[in-house]
Amino acid sequence: MRVIFRINRPLLEEVRRDLDRPHEFAFERVGFLFCRFGALRCGGLVVLARDFMTVADGDYIDDDRFGAVIGAGAFRRALERTLTDALGIFHVHMHAHRGMPSPSQIDLRETTRFVPDFFHVQGALPHGALILSRDAISGRVWLSERASPMSVTATMVVGAPLVLGRTNL
């Protein structure tokens, strides 16, 4: 199934600025993008990024086994938002390099553990995880709690200049 992730340039720049800030002890920052969805004529899915929620400094847990660990409060605030506003949640973090970012084994394992839990609060919408680099986006989307994740196959950054990207499958 074709999955297109679409985000406007000002929102993408806001997310990158937030994720690029240093933290007292976490090696990287994370946040949540809230999204709406549309069907493609070919049977695919378009993910429309709408808003971003930063994770507060106090919500990070000092655990040097991972680049960043966040507490239940950060997840709870994101889940409250998906429930009240009927939006999908995408956990997002950044790999600070140029080129297509690839998930680490830890990224794959941990997102497979927590993203399906988003369906306990908002079961009617897709959810997922994204990784940004300095100039690209990769991601995975779950359509249901029990479904296997699908890769984002293309990205579109809307604004001047319009940027289209393809993910190698």
C-alpha positions as CSV (number, residue, x, y, z in Angstrom):
1,M,0.0,0.0,0.0
2,R,1.3,3.5,-0.9
3,V,1.6,5.8,2.1
4,I,2.4,9.5,1.5
5,F,3.4,11.7,4.4
6,R,2.6,15.4,3.8
7,I,3.8,18.3,6.0
8,N,3.9,22.1,5.5
9,R,7.3,23.7,5.6
10,P,6.7,26.0,8.6
11,L,5.5,23.0,10.7
12,L,8.5,20.9,9.6
13,E,10.9,23.7,10.5
14,E,9.2,24.0,13.9
15,V,9.7,20.3,14.5
16,R,13.3,20.3,13.5
17,R,14.1,23.4,15.6
18,D,12.5,21.7,18.6
19,L,14.2,18.4,18.1
20,D,17.6,20.1,17.5
21,R,17.6,21.7,21.0
22,P,20.1,20.3,23.5
23,H,18.8,18.6,26.7
24,E,20.5,18.4,30.0
25,F,21.0,14.6,29.9
26,A,19.1,13.1,26.9
27,F,21.2,12.6,23.8
28,E,18.2,13.5,21.5
29,R,14.7,15.0,21.8
30,V,11.4,13.5,20.8
31,G,8.0,14.9,20.2
32,F,4.6,14.0,18.8
33,L,3.0,15.1,15.5
34,F,-0.7,15.0,15.2
35,C,-2.2,14.0,11.9
36,R,-5.3,13.7,9.8
37,F,-5.7,11.2,7.0
38,G,-7.1,10.8,3.5
39,A,-7.6,8.0,1.1
40,L,-5.7,7.9,-2.2
41,R,-7.6,6.9,-5.4
42,C,-5.1,4.0,-5.8
43,G,-6.1,2.6,-2.4
44,G,-3.3,4.2,-0.5
45,L,-3.2,6.5,2.5
46,V,-2.1,10.2,2.8
47,V,-1.0,11.3,6.2
48,L,-1.5,15.1,6.7
49,A,0.7,16.5,9.6
50,R,-1.3,19.1,11.4
51,D,0.3,20.1,14.7
52,F,3.3,19.3,16.9
53,M,3.6,18.7,20.6
54,T,7.1,19.1,22.2
55,V,8.0,16.9,25.1
56,A,8.9,19.1,28.1
57,D,12.3,18.9,29.7
58,G,10.9,17.4,32.9
59,D,9.3,14.5,31.0
60,Y,12.6,13.0,30.0
61,I,14.0,10.2,32.1
62,D,17.8,9.9,32.7
63,D,18.6,6.5,31.1
64,D,21.8,6.3,29.1
65,R,20.8,3.0,27.5
66,F,18.8,5.1,24.9
67,G,19.1,8.4,23.2
68,A,15.9,9.6,24.9
69,V,13.4,8.1,27.3
70,I,10.2,9.9,28.2
71,G,7.8,9.3,31.0
72,A,4.2,8.4,31.1
73,G,3.1,12.1,31.5
74,A,4.3,12.9,28.0
75,F,2.5,9.9,26.5
76,R,-0.6,10.8,28.5
77,R,-0.8,14.3,27.2
78,A,-0.4,13.1,23.6
79,L,-3.1,10.4,24.1
80,E,-5.5,13.0,25.6
81,R,-5.0,15.1,22.5
82,T,-5.8,12.3,20.1
83,L,-8.9,11.5,22.1
84,T,-10.3,15.0,22.3
85,D,-9.3,16.2,18.8
86,A,-9.6,12.9,16.9
87,L,-6.1,13.0,15.5
88,G,-3.5,10.3,14.8
89,I,-0.3,10.4,16.8
90,F,3.2,10.1,15.3
91,H,6.1,9.8,17.7
92,V,9.0,11.7,16.1
93,H,12.7,12.1,16.7
94,M,15.7,13.3,14.6
95,H,18.9,11.7,13.4
96,A,21.1,14.8,12.9
97,H,22.6,14.0,9.5
98,R,21.8,14.6,5.8
99,G,20.1,11.8,3.7
100,M,17.4,9.3,4.4
101,P,17.3,8.4,8.1
102,S,17.0,4.7,9.0
103,P,15.6,3.4,12.2
104,S,18.0,1.7,14.6
105,Q,17.2,-1.7,16.0
106,I,16.2,0.1,19.2
107,D,13.9,2.4,17.2
108,L,12.2,-0.6,15.6
109,R,11.9,-2.5,18.8
110,E,10.6,0.3,21.0
111,T,8.1,1.8,18.5
112,T,6.7,-1.7,17.9
113,R,6.1,-1.9,21.6
114,F,4.4,1.5,22.3
115,V,2.7,2.6,19.0
116,P,0.1,-0.1,19.1
117,D,-0.9,1.2,22.6
118,F,-2.1,4.4,21.0
119,F,-5.0,2.4,19.6
120,H,-6.3,1.7,23.1
121,V,-7.3,5.4,23.2
122,Q,-8.0,6.2,19.6
123,G,-8.6,3.0,17.8
124,A,-10.3,4.5,14.7
125,L,-7.2,6.3,13.2
126,P,-3.7,5.3,12.1
127,H,-0.7,6.0,14.3
128,G,3.0,5.8,13.7
129,A,6.6,6.8,14.2
130,L,8.8,9.2,12.1
131,I,12.5,9.9,11.9
132,L,13.7,13.2,10.5
133,S,17.1,14.0,9.2
134,R,18.4,17.4,8.2
135,D,16.8,17.0,4.7
136,A,14.6,13.8,4.7
137,I,11.8,11.9,6.5
138,S,11.2,8.2,7.0
139,G,8.5,6.5,8.9
140,R,6.2,3.7,9.7
141,V,2.4,3.7,10.0
142,W,0.1,1.2,11.8
143,L,-3.5,0.9,10.6
144,S,-4.6,-1.0,13.7
145,E,-3.3,-2.3,17.0
146,R,-2.6,-5.8,15.5
147,A,-1.5,-4.8,12.0
148,S,2.1,-4.9,11.0
149,P,3.6,-1.4,10.3
150,M,3.8,-0.1,6.7
151,S,6.6,2.1,5.5
152,V,6.0,5.7,4.4
153,T,6.7,5.4,0.7
154,A,6.8,9.1,-0.2
155,T,7.0,12.4,1.5
156,M,5.8,15.9,0.5
157,V,7.0,19.1,2.1
158,V,4.5,21.8,1.1
159,G,5.7,25.3,0.7
160,A,8.3,27.1,-1.4
161,P,10.1,25.2,-2.7
162,L,7.9,22.1,-2.9
163,V,10.0,19.1,-2.0
164,L,9.0,15.5,-3.0
165,G,10.9,12.5,-1.6
166,R,10.7,8.8,-2.1
167,T,11.7,6.1,0.4
168,N,13.6,3.2,-0.9
169,L,11.6,0.1,-0.1
